[in-house]
Amino acid sequence: MADRRLQVFYTVAKQLSFTKAADILYMTQPAVTFQVKQLEEHFNTRLFERSHGKISLTLAGDLVLGYAERILALTAEMDARVGELTGQVTGPLMIGASTTIAEYLLPRILGEFKERFPQVQAQLTVANSETVAAKVADHSLDVGLIEAPSHIPILTTLACCDDELVMICSPNHPMASRGSVTAREIAEQPYVSREHGSGTREVVDDFFKDNGVNPDDLHIEMELGSREAIKGAVEANLGVAIMSASTVNKELQLGTLVAVQLEPRLTRELTMVYAPEKFRSKLLDAFISFADDKFQQCNVALKPQKRTAKGRTVDA
């Protein structure tokens, strides 16, 4: 219901790109440019500075962006509240997830949620944990599922399930027959690592530090942002890596990789984050509750840790 020109301007302003905004809005770039031009004519001022193929907000554009965020949020809240009067759970749901969760755990949960609430339009953004948390904090996303605790204090964190990490190596690697392996032993091997900003990278770095190994002293052969690329490198015996046990089930069954338990064992909590000050629609509440229940049923590789009387752990 909000002015279409305002919606288009908001998307361009958040992306700082007419091309990306056009892709997100399923519009042509000329149509996006026309809508922004119409808004600029309405205010009789430029909202963007254009220079050397890049754009930035003018002072007026920055002011309009602040109002646009509030207007669009109120419009979404109004639509949700009116829908709730009829008992419907409907509307758009912007979800962000780190790659492990998005690729291995979330598809089934989203499918079952869609079956229960067919009028929901779920949109999934896949990025590393740090990026997902930042997008939830600035309200670009309604909810995020990440692999490491958020460092953004304004977010509410809900622990969903436990995930065990293991060392993976080629079946031909000297440590393939080991029952367990320590941080110091891994530090002596060529190592394939995730990129900075990854939730897995943060948890693994902490594991090394807690066990007397400086992560900077690892013999890192390469840093990769893709789990499939890491698995491929390890299969080729280019080094060992530490990954979630949930991500290597197929390779273990095929015999292309071997998983060795870490000593001490390394587990992490997969968490759901959302902004407490953002309007909690019936739809968002339904998804948070549904996803939490489903994650509890599929704790990865471990028994669930003790939880509160209400069945969940919440860190404000």
PECOR-V645873 format. One record per backbone hydrogen bond with DSSP energy under -0.5 kcal/mol. NH is the residue of the N-H (numbers start at 1). CO is the residue of the C=O. E is the energy in kcal/mol with one decimal. If there is no record, write none. Layout:
nh: [NH;NH]
co: [CO;CO]
e: [E;E]
This chain:
nh: [6;7;8;9;10;11;12;13;14;15;16;17;21;22;23;24;25;26;26;27;32;33;34;35;36;37;38;39;40;41;42;43;44;45;49;51;51;54;56;58;62;63;64;65;66;67;68;69;70;71;72;73;74;75;76;77;78;79;80;81;82;83;84;85;85;86;86;87;88;90;91;93;95;95;96;97;98;102;103;104;105;105;106;109;110;111;112;113;114;115;116;117;120;121;122;123;125;127;127;130;132;133;134;135;136;137;138;139;140;141;142;143;144;145;146;146;153;155;156;157;158;159;159;160;161;163;164;165;166;167;168;169;173;176;178;181;183;186;187;188;188;189;191;192;193;193;195;198;202;203;204;205;206;207;208;209;210;211;211;212;213;215;217;218;219;220;221;221;222;224;230;231;232;233;234;235;236;237;238;240;241;243;245;247;248;252;253;254;255;256;257;258;260;261;262;263;266;267;268;270;270;271;272;273;274;276;276;278;281;285;286;287;288;289;290;291;292;293;294;295;296;297;298;298;299;300;301;311;314;315;316]
co: [3;3;4;5;6;7;8;9;10;11;12;12;17;18;19;20;21;22;23;22;28;29;30;31;32;33;34;35;36;37;38;39;40;40;56;49;54;51;49;47;58;59;60;61;62;63;64;65;66;67;68;69;70;71;72;73;74;75;76;77;78;79;80;81;82;82;83;84;83;88;119;121;93;123;143;125;145;98;99;100;100;101;101;105;106;107;108;109;110;111;112;113;117;91;120;93;95;97;125;197;128;129;130;131;132;133;134;136;135;135;94;94;273;96;144;271;151;152;274;315;272;157;313;270;270;268;300;266;243;260;241;258;170;173;175;261;263;182;183;184;185;186;219;240;191;222;224;195;198;199;200;201;202;203;204;205;206;207;208;209;208;213;214;215;189;218;191;219;191;193;226;227;228;229;230;231;232;234;233;190;168;166;164;244;245;248;249;250;251;251;251;169;167;179;165;181;165;265;163;161;268;146;158;144;156;154;274;275;279;281;282;283;284;285;286;287;288;289;290;291;292;293;294;295;296;162;299;308;312;157;314]
e: [-0.6;-1.8;-2.5;-2.6;-2.6;-1.9;-2.4;-2.9;-2.2;-2.0;-2.7;-0.9;-1.8;-2.2;-1.9;-2.4;-2.5;-0.7;-0.6;-2.4;-1.9;-2.7;-2.4;-2.0;-2.2;-2.4;-2.4;-1.8;-2.5;-2.3;-1.9;-2.1;-1.0;-1.8;-3.4;-0.5;-2.9;-2.0;-1.9;-1.9;-2.6;-1.8;-2.7;-2.4;-1.6;-1.6;-3.0;-2.4;-1.4;-3.0;-2.8;-2.0;-2.4;-2.3;-2.3;-2.3;-2.7;-2.5;-2.3;-2.7;-2.5;-2.2;-2.1;-1.1;-0.5;-0.6;-1.0;-1.3;-1.8;-0.6;-1.3;-2.3;-0.8;-2.9;-2.4;-2.4;-2.2;-2.9;-2.5;-2.2;-0.5;-1.6;-3.4;-0.8;-3.0;-2.3;-2.3;-2.2;-2.4;-1.8;-1.8;-2.5;-1.8;-2.5;-0.8;-2.8;-2.8;-1.7;-0.5;-1.5;-2.3;-2.4;-1.8;-2.1;-2.0;-2.2;-1.7;-1.2;-2.0;-1.6;-2.2;-1.5;-2.6;-2.3;-0.5;-2.7;-0.8;-1.8;-2.9;-2.0;-3.1;-0.5;-1.9;-2.9;-1.2;-2.5;-0.6;-2.7;-2.9;-2.4;-3.1;-2.0;-2.2;-2.0;-1.5;-1.7;-0.5;-1.9;-2.2;-0.5;-0.8;-2.1;-3.0;-2.9;-0.5;-2.4;-0.6;-1.6;-1.9;-2.2;-2.7;-2.6;-2.0;-1.8;-2.3;-2.4;-2.8;-0.9;-0.7;-1.6;-2.9;-0.6;-2.6;-1.3;-0.6;-1.7;-3.0;-0.6;-0.9;-2.9;-2.0;-2.8;-2.2;-2.2;-2.5;-2.6;-1.6;-1.9;-2.3;-2.5;-1.7;-2.4;-3.1;-1.5;-1.0;-2.4;-2.1;-2.1;-1.1;-1.7;-1.1;-2.4;-3.2;-0.7;-0.5;-2.4;-0.6;-0.6;-2.2;-3.0;-0.5;-2.3;-2.7;-2.9;-1.7;-0.8;-0.6;-1.3;-1.1;-2.6;-2.3;-2.3;-2.6;-2.3;-2.5;-3.2;-2.1;-2.1;-2.2;-2.6;-1.9;-1.0;-0.7;-0.9;-0.6;-1.6;-0.7;-2.2;-0.5;-2.2;-0.6]
